[in-house]
Amino acid sequence: MTKREVVRMALQHQRPPYVPWSFWATDRVIQALLAYLKCDDLAHILEGHIYSFGCPSPSTDIGDQHRRNEFGVEYDCSGDNDGIGVVCNQVIPEPTLSGFTMPEPHVPTQTELDRFSDWFHMFGAVSVYSMACDLRGTETLMMDFYDHPDFVRALMRRIADYSIAQIEIGLKYDIDAVHFGDDWGQQIGLQMGKPLWMEFIYPEIKRMFRVAKDAGKFVSIHSCGDVDELFDELIGIGLDLFNPFQPEVMDAPALMVEYRGRLAFHGGLSTQRTLPYGTPDDVRRETRMLLELGRPGGYVFSPAHGVPGDVPPENVMAFVEILQSQPGFRRK
């Protein structure tokens, strides 16, 4: 059975031969792992099951540790931010789209799909809320919800139209799922509250999900924070897989039981506590607990976010070794 088939079984809430997994890590962790394992190719040593391509949008180095994406958003990538970057300009300074031009939808043409042919292929598309925050500024956008609602609707619609055009290009590839990466949550509840989410964000993600579902693809979404109050609405418009399933803000055992057969989860291993501050034994203990919950299906193991730079290689390999020792898994 291929890795692709194992992931598909999990997302279809069938019992797979073992719990599939994936994870991504910051550059510091990758370099530390390469040195620790004395190798130059992690992919086929760590044996992930999901190959992701597409979003994020390409960015250009503009000097002084700053980068600019195709929308014109500039990111300060200096400091201890693991290369994610902090937005440092305001592309849309006034509540109007006059003078703002969206870029042409971009999808990489050089992929490694053939190299990872037996992996589950996940195509990433631009998400409305995160991009709106980057273009307008998060605090300003929050005020726009109340002061300029028509502008917010127009902005969200413009971004969603771009994303749909991007998905339509992505559907020309051999993909299994379309993935969106929004961040609606905080440690307690939604950033904007559910009424505003339903009014401004829900209509656009419903349109984007529909394109993927009509093409017969799985739909995955990432949102950090405490957002489980949205699960029923998201399931209703076609969500199959939710990431990152943060244990600091979500009760993983309770939610996996409550939504079993309706929603699959991807994530769950703490990147705020266990991975950076725990011992390898702590990591093994939490990994085994998650695998036991996920054995009936509906689960893909992963750290709750990209593995941050302060995680030692020993802790990464602690969960990798447990994953690879599962009965039913065979290294290629």
C-alpha positions as CSV (number, residue, x, y, z in Angstrom):
1,M,0.0,0.0,0.0
2,T,1.4,3.4,-1.0
3,K,1.7,6.3,1.5
4,R,-1.0,8.1,-0.6
5,E,-3.4,5.3,-0.1
6,V,-2.7,5.2,3.7
7,V,-3.5,9.0,4.0
8,R,-6.6,8.7,1.9
9,M,-7.9,5.9,4.1
10,A,-7.3,8.0,7.2
11,L,-9.2,11.0,5.7
12,Q,-12.0,8.7,4.7
13,H,-12.3,7.5,8.3
14,Q,-11.2,4.0,7.5
15,R,-8.8,2.2,9.7
16,P,-5.4,2.5,8.0
17,P,-2.6,-0.1,8.5
18,Y,-0.8,2.5,10.6
19,V,-1.2,6.2,11.4
20,P,0.4,8.3,8.6
21,W,2.4,11.4,9.4
22,S,4.0,14.6,8.0
23,F,5.8,17.6,9.4
24,W,7.7,20.6,8.4
25,A,10.4,22.5,10.2
26,T,12.2,25.8,10.2
27,D,15.6,26.1,8.5
28,R,17.5,26.0,11.8
29,V,15.9,22.6,12.6
30,I,16.5,21.2,9.1
31,Q,20.2,22.2,9.2
32,A,20.6,20.7,12.7
33,L,19.0,17.5,11.6
34,L,21.2,17.2,8.5
35,A,24.2,17.6,10.8
36,Y,22.8,15.2,13.4
37,L,22.0,12.5,10.9
38,K,25.0,13.1,8.7
39,C,23.0,13.2,5.5
40,D,22.0,15.6,2.7
41,D,18.4,14.5,2.1
42,L,15.9,14.3,5.0
43,A,12.7,13.5,3.0
44,H,13.4,9.8,2.5
45,I,15.0,9.3,5.9
46,L,12.1,10.9,7.9
47,E,9.6,9.2,5.6
48,G,6.8,11.8,5.6
49,H,3.5,11.0,3.8
50,I,2.4,14.3,2.5
51,Y,4.1,16.3,-0.3
52,S,3.0,19.9,-0.3
53,F,3.5,22.5,-3.1
54,G,1.9,25.7,-4.4
55,C,1.4,28.4,-1.8
56,P,3.2,30.3,-0.2
57,S,3.6,32.9,-2.9
58,P,7.1,33.4,-4.2
59,S,9.1,36.2,-2.6
60,T,12.2,38.2,-3.6
61,D,15.1,39.1,-1.5
62,I,15.2,42.9,-1.3
63,G,18.2,43.2,1.0
64,D,18.7,43.8,4.7
65,Q,17.0,40.4,5.6
66,H,13.8,41.6,4.0
67,R,11.7,39.9,1.4
68,R,8.8,41.0,-0.8
69,N,6.0,38.7,-2.2
70,E,4.2,39.1,-5.5
71,F,1.4,41.1,-3.8
72,G,3.9,43.7,-2.7
73,V,3.9,42.7,1.0
74,E,7.3,43.1,2.6
75,Y,8.5,40.9,5.4
76,D,11.3,41.5,7.9
77,C,13.0,38.2,8.3
78,S,15.6,39.3,10.8
79,G,15.5,38.4,14.4
80,D,14.4,35.1,16.0
81,N,11.3,34.5,13.9
82,D,12.4,31.3,12.3
83,G,12.3,32.8,8.8
84,I,8.6,33.4,8.9
85,G,8.9,37.2,8.7
86,V,7.0,40.1,10.1
87,V,5.0,42.4,7.8
88,C,6.6,45.8,7.7
89,N,4.6,47.7,5.1
90,Q,0.9,48.5,4.2
91,V,0.1,47.7,0.6
92,I,-3.4,49.0,0.9
93,P,-3.2,52.1,3.2
94,E,-6.8,53.4,2.6
95,P,-10.1,51.4,2.6
96,T,-10.3,51.3,-1.1
97,L,-9.2,48.9,-3.8
98,S,-8.7,51.8,-6.2
99,G,-5.1,51.6,-7.5
100,F,-4.5,48.1,-6.2
101,T,-3.9,45.4,-8.8
102,M,-3.8,41.7,-8.0
103,P,-0.9,39.7,-9.4
104,E,-1.4,36.9,-11.9
105,P,-2.2,33.6,-10.2
106,H,1.1,31.8,-9.6
107,V,1.7,28.1,-9.3
108,P,5.2,26.6,-9.5
109,T,5.8,24.6,-12.6
110,Q,8.9,22.9,-11.3
111,T,7.7,20.4,-8.7
112,E,9.0,17.0,-7.5
113,L,5.7,15.2,-7.9
114,D,7.4,12.4,-9.7
115,R,10.0,11.9,-7.0
116,F,7.2,11.7,-4.4
117,S,4.8,9.8,-6.6
118,D,3.6,7.5,-3.9
119,W,3.0,10.4,-1.3
120,F,-0.2,12.2,-0.8
121,H,-0.1,15.4,-2.9
122,M,-1.4,18.6,-1.2
123,F,-1.7,21.8,-3.2
124,G,-1.6,25.0,-1.2
125,A,-3.8,28.1,-2.2
126,V,-3.9,31.6,-0.9
127,S,-6.3,32.2,2.0
128,V,-8.5,35.2,2.3
129,Y,-8.1,36.4,5.9
130,S,-4.4,36.0,6.3
131,M,-3.7,37.8,3.0
132,A,-6.2,40.5,3.9
133,C,-4.3,41.1,7.1
134,D,-0.9,41.2,5.3
135,L,-2.2,43.7,2.7
136,R,-4.1,46.0,5.1
137,G,-2.6,45.3,8.5
138,T,-4.3,43.2,11.1
139,E,-5.3,46.0,13.5
140,T,-6.6,48.2,10.6
141,L,-8.6,45.3,9.1
142,M,-10.2,44.6,12.5
143,M,-11.5,48.2,12.5
144,D,-12.5,47.9,8.9
145,F,-14.9,45.2,9.8
146,Y,-17.0,47.8,11.6
147,D,-16.0,51.1,9.8
148,H,-15.7,49.9,6.2
149,P,-17.7,46.6,5.8
150,D,-18.2,47.1,2.1
151,F,-14.5,47.5,1.5
152,V,-13.8,44.3,3.5
153,R,-16.3,42.4,1.5
154,A,-14.7,43.6,-1.8
155,L,-11.2,42.8,-0.5
156,M,-12.2,39.3,0.6
157,R,-13.9,38.7,-2.7
158,R,-10.9,39.9,-4.7
159,I,-8.5,37.6,-2.8
160,A,-10.9,34.6,-3.1
161,D,-11.2,35.2,-6.8
162,Y,-7.4,35.0,-7.0
163,S,-7.3,31.9,-4.9
164,I,-9.9,30.2,-7.1
165,A,-7.9,31.0,-10.2
166,Q,-4.9,29.5,-8.5
167,I,-6.8,26.4,-7.5
168,E,-8.0,25.9,-11.1
169,I,-4.3,25.9,-12.2
170,G,-3.4,23.5,-9.4
171,L,-6.1,21.1,-10.5
172,K,-4.1,20.4,-13.7
173,Y,-1.5,18.6,-11.5
174,D,-1.9,15.2,-10.0
175,I,-3.2,16.3,-6.6
176,D,-5.2,14.8,-3.8
177,A,-6.1,17.8,-1.7
178,V,-6.3,21.6,-1.7
179,H,-5.0,23.2,1.4
180,F,-5.7,26.7,2.8
181,G,-3.7,28.4,5.5
182,D,-5.6,31.0,7.5
183,D,-5.1,32.0,11.2
184,W,-8.4,32.9,12.7
185,G,-7.7,31.9,16.3
186,Q,-5.9,33.0,19.4
187,Q,-5.2,31.1,22.6
188,I,-8.8,31.7,23.7
189,G,-11.4,32.0,20.9
190,L,-11.5,33.7,17.5
191,Q,-9.6,36.9,16.8
192,M,-12.7,38.6,15.2
193,G,-15.5,36.6,16.9
194,K,-17.9,34.2,15.2
195,P,-20.5,36.7,13.9
196,L,-17.8,38.7,11.9
197,W,-16.3,35.4,10.7
198,M,-19.6,34.2,9.4
199,E,-20.4,37.6,7.8
200,F,-17.1,38.3,6.0
201,I,-15.0,35.1,5.8
202,Y,-17.4,32.2,5.6
203,P,-19.0,33.2,2.2
204,E,-15.6,33.3,0.5
205,I,-14.1,30.1,1.9
206,K,-17.4,28.4,1.0
207,R,-16.8,29.4,-2.7
208,M,-13.1,28.3,-2.5
209,F,-13.9,25.0,-0.9
210,R,-16.6,24.3,-3.6
211,V,-14.1,24.5,-6.4
212,A,-11.9,21.8,-4.8
213,K,-14.9,19.6,-3.8
214,D,-16.5,19.8,-7.3
215,A,-13.2,18.5,-8.6
216,G,-13.3,15.5,-6.2
217,K,-10.4,16.7,-4.0
218,F,-10.1,16.6,-0.3
219,V,-10.1,20.0,1.5
220,S,-7.6,20.9,4.3
221,I,-7.3,24.0,6.3
222,H,-4.8,25.4,8.8
223,S,-5.8,27.8,11.5
224,C,-3.8,28.3,14.6
225,G,-5.6,28.9,17.8
226,D,-8.9,28.0,19.5
227,V,-11.3,27.7,16.6
228,D,-13.2,24.5,17.3
229,E,-16.5,26.5,17.5
230,L,-16.3,26.7,13.7
231,F,-15.9,23.0,13.0
232,D,-19.6,22.3,12.3
233,E,-19.8,25.2,9.8
234,L,-16.5,24.1,8.1
235,I,-17.7,20.5,7.9
236,G,-20.9,21.7,6.3
237,I,-19.1,23.3,3.4
238,G,-16.8,20.4,2.8
239,L,-13.8,20.5,5.1
240,D,-12.1,17.1,5.4
241,L,-8.9,17.8,7.4
242,F,-8.1,20.3,10.1
243,N,-4.6,21.4,11.1
244,P,-2.7,22.1,13.4
245,F,-4.8,20.8,16.3
246,Q,-3.0,22.6,19.1
247,P,-3.0,20.7,22.4
248,E,-2.6,24.0,24.3
249,V,-6.0,25.3,23.1
250,M,-7.9,22.1,22.1
251,D,-8.8,18.9,23.9
252,A,-7.4,16.4,21.4
253,P,-8.9,13.2,22.9
254,A,-12.4,14.8,23.3
255,L,-12.5,16.4,19.8
256,M,-11.2,13.2,18.0
257,V,-14.0,11.2,19.7
258,E,-16.7,13.9,19.1
259,Y,-15.9,14.4,15.4
260,R,-14.9,10.8,14.5
261,G,-16.3,10.0,11.1
262,R,-17.0,13.7,10.3
263,L,-13.6,15.5,10.4
264,A,-10.0,14.3,10.3
265,F,-7.3,16.0,12.3
266,H,-3.7,16.7,11.4
267,G,-1.2,17.7,14.1
268,G,-1.5,17.5,17.9
269,L,2.1,17.2,19.1
270,S,2.9,20.3,21.2
271,T,5.4,22.7,19.7
272,Q,4.8,25.2,22.5
273,R,5.8,22.9,25.4
274,T,6.7,19.3,24.7
275,L,9.0,19.5,21.7
276,P,11.1,22.5,22.8
277,Y,11.1,21.9,26.6
278,G,10.4,18.2,27.1
279,T,12.8,15.3,27.1
280,P,12.8,12.6,24.3
281,D,10.8,10.4,26.7
282,D,8.2,13.2,27.0
283,V,8.0,13.4,23.2
284,R,7.6,9.6,22.9
285,R,4.9,9.5,25.5
286,E,2.8,12.2,23.8
287,T,3.4,10.7,20.4
288,R,2.2,7.2,21.5
289,M,-1.0,8.8,23.0
290,L,-1.8,10.6,19.8
291,L,-1.2,7.4,17.7
292,E,-3.5,5.4,19.9
293,L,-6.2,8.0,19.4
294,G,-5.6,8.0,15.7
295,R,-5.5,4.3,15.0
296,P,-9.2,3.9,14.0
297,G,-8.7,6.6,11.3
298,G,-9.4,10.2,10.9
299,Y,-6.0,11.3,11.9
300,V,-2.6,12.3,10.4
301,F,0.2,12.7,13.0
302,S,2.2,15.9,13.0
303,P,3.6,18.5,15.4
304,A,1.1,21.2,15.9
305,H,3.1,23.7,13.8
306,G,6.4,23.9,12.0
307,V,9.1,22.6,14.3
308,P,10.7,25.7,15.8
309,G,14.4,26.4,15.9
310,D,14.8,25.7,19.6
311,V,13.8,22.0,19.3
312,P,16.8,19.7,19.6
313,P,17.3,17.0,17.0
314,E,17.0,14.3,19.6
315,N,13.4,15.4,20.3
316,V,12.5,15.3,16.6
317,M,14.0,11.9,16.1
318,A,12.2,10.6,19.2
319,F,8.8,11.0,17.5
320,V,10.1,9.9,14.1
321,E,11.4,6.6,15.6
322,I,8.0,5.9,17.2
323,L,6.2,6.6,14.0
324,Q,8.5,4.4,12.0
325,S,8.2,1.6,14.5
326,Q,4.5,1.2,14.0
327,P,3.4,-2.3,13.0
328,G,2.4,-2.2,9.3
329,F,4.8,0.5,8.3
330,R,7.6,-0.6,6.0
331,R,10.4,1.7,4.9
332,K,10.8,2.1,1.1
